[in-house]
Every structure is written in structure tokens, then in C-alpha cells.
Amino acid sequence: MLITDTVTLVGDQRTTADGYLVASARIARTGVQQYLGSEMGRPDLSVVRVYRPADEVFAADALSSMAHRPVTLDHPSEPVTSANWKALSIGQVGGEVARDGEFVRVPLVLMDQGAIDAVQAGKRQLSVGYVAQIDWTAGTTDAGEPYDAIQRGIRANHLAVVDAARAGPACRIGDSWSTPKPERTDMTKQVKIDGITVELSDTAYEVVSKLMSDHQTLKDVKAKVDADLATAQTGLQTKDGEITGLKAQLADAQITPAKLDAAVAARAAVIADARKIAGDKLVVDGKTEAEIRRAAVAAKIGDAAAKDLADAAVEGAFRVLVPAGQGGAGQARQDPLRAALADQQPGGGDQREAAWQARQKRIGDAWKGEAAKA
């Protein structure tokens, strides 16, 4: 990947008798530098923080690649080669490349009068054009500075004289490092705002990037709040429906005078029928209608026989045991089952044989009634 870094010429400079400008300059440094996502092949990112570790910047191959490089006025649109060097070069980097603290320092000479005039007018910063491999491994430097990627295999192509440096004012052509001249604030970075590309200085770019990031965060928070509100509204609507249903059930369950009269009459009828079966001594206070029926049936057929009967069986037995023709729930015609149950006494023996004999006699005497009619 072809990348450009901007620095500023520093240290002593002089003009030779031939008019050439000779200087010693810091042209690169270690640490974290910010690049546009588009510069790094990641247009999806607005800014990429790239870490340039010392072992990569000061590697022997990296340093040797910075020697004898052509110097250009601003960056050309293509790498500098032997085919275009004559048209693009305004000077050259010397061969004595050295480490200077966290910087790389080189000697250089500018030989083009137009470029020399530009430097003397204030165009003092330098930008290294180089290729490097990008390791997209995020992390944090020993100094606690976060980064998104690491530069490896740095190889220089050219050195350009530019208006503003990515590497900062420490890398510049200057009369003296101890008394630097005020830095220029030319627009050096681009950012797209509402579809419009705007050029900004480094400081403005950082401010705008943070504001855009904060704005996006607020949009994300608003979207979540809207989603939570919609969920809450749906929940409230569901609860409203449940409340409406409960109100309807409450209205249906409300005791009216008519319902109370019907309930009293029904209970009175059950009590009356139960006492026809078990007698007036049957205790009904505090008992439900089902409990009254079971007590009456147990009084008639015995507790042992009644205790295992299901509620439905108890109700059926209760209807059968109510004496017929007494205004109860019994049938108008006595049948054998009713008679057998009615004749059974609490704690009594097995009545099935007697019932069978009665049935057989009834069948045997049936012809007599038919003969009499004839």
C-alpha cells in the first residue's frame, strides 16, 4: 500500500554558491499517526489510527530505503521511478540516514529554484511517500495510546515538500530547531459531512470527527429508546385488553338480586331433597350444595360406600334417592334401582339377591296380567 506521511524540515540549512538549499531534516517518526480510512483502503472508517513501532521504523531495510530518494514538490499522483524522475524531482535525499531519538534524520538538497523559493516562503514541511504492509491488529502502545493497525515492512519511495505535515511540526526545514517559526494551518484532511467533502486542519478534523462520533452515538441511543418505547406501548395495549376482559368477567360475576334469589332457591331445593333422603337431622350449615348431597347419600347407603364415589356419581345417586312424588328431583315412577337404594340401610348387608328374586318373580307373573285381560 502506498502511504504518505508529512513532516517538517528541521536543523541547520544553508544555500550553496550554486544556489542549492542544503539541510538536515527529520522525515519520519515512531508512534501513532492518524490516516483517513480512504487512504488505508478502508472507506468504511473515517479515521484509522496506525501504530509505527520503533522496530519497524528503524529496521535496517526501512532506513536504507530512505537513502538517495528523490525529493518532489508535493506528492505526485504516481510513485517516482526512473521513467518520471526527471519530470518530478526537485532534489535528493543523501545517504547518511540516522536515528534521531524517535525520528529518522536525513541530509537533503533542493536544486530547483521554484521549490527553494517555496521553502523560503514558508512551505517547510516534508511528507514521505512509501509502501508498507498493514497489519489490522488493534492494541495499545506502551504509552497507553490506542491504535487500529500496525505498519510493517516500511519502504520509502520519495520525499515531498508540502504545506502541512502528518508527523507534526517536529519534522520540518527550519533555521533552528530551538526557534521554530509559527506553523501553517493549511487544510490537510478531508471529511464528508452530509455528502459534502470538506477539507480541515488536523485540529479541526479531530474536533469534527469527535462531534460526528458523538452525533452517531446519540442517534443510536435515540433509536434504542424509540424501540423500547414501542415495546412498552405494545405492552400497555396488551394490559389494557386484559383489563377490559377482567372487567367483563367481573360484570358477569356480579351478584344481582335476581341471581341471589335463584341461588337461594336452588340451595333450598337441594336442602329439601337432602332431608327427604336423610331426615331433618341432616346438618347443612356451612356446607356447599355438593357437600350436602354427599352427606345425604352417605346417610342412606353408608359412609364406606359413599366415600369413594366421584362427585358426578354422588349427584346421580342423590337424584335417584329423592323419594318420588314428594316434590323432589326423583322420577314419578318407582324403578327397581330406586327401590333397592331406598331400601338399603346404613351398614346393611348385600341386597342384590333379594333384588334378583323380586325381578324374576315379576317376570314370571307377567303372563297372569295378560291372561286376565284376555
Buried (B, 14 or more C-beta within 10 A) or exposed (E): EEBBBBBBBBBEBEEEEEEBBBBBBBBBBBBBBBBBBBBBEBEEBBBBBBBBBEEBBBBEEBBEBBBEBBBBBBBBEEBBEEEBEEEBBBBBBBEEBEEBEBBBBBBBBBBBEEBBEBBEEEBBBBBBBBBBEBBEEEEEEEEEEEBBBBBBBBEBBBBBBBBBBBBBBBBBBBBEEEEBEEBBEBBBBEBEEEEEEBEBBBEBBBEBBEEBEEEEEEEEEEEEEEEEEEEEEEEEEEEEEEEEEEEEEEEEEEEEEEEEEEEEEEBEBBBBBBBBBBEEEBEBEEBEBEEBBBBBBBBBBBEEBBEEBEEEEBBBBBBBBBBBEEEBBBEEEEEEEBEBBBEBEBEEEEBEEEBEEBEEEEEEEEEEEEEEEE
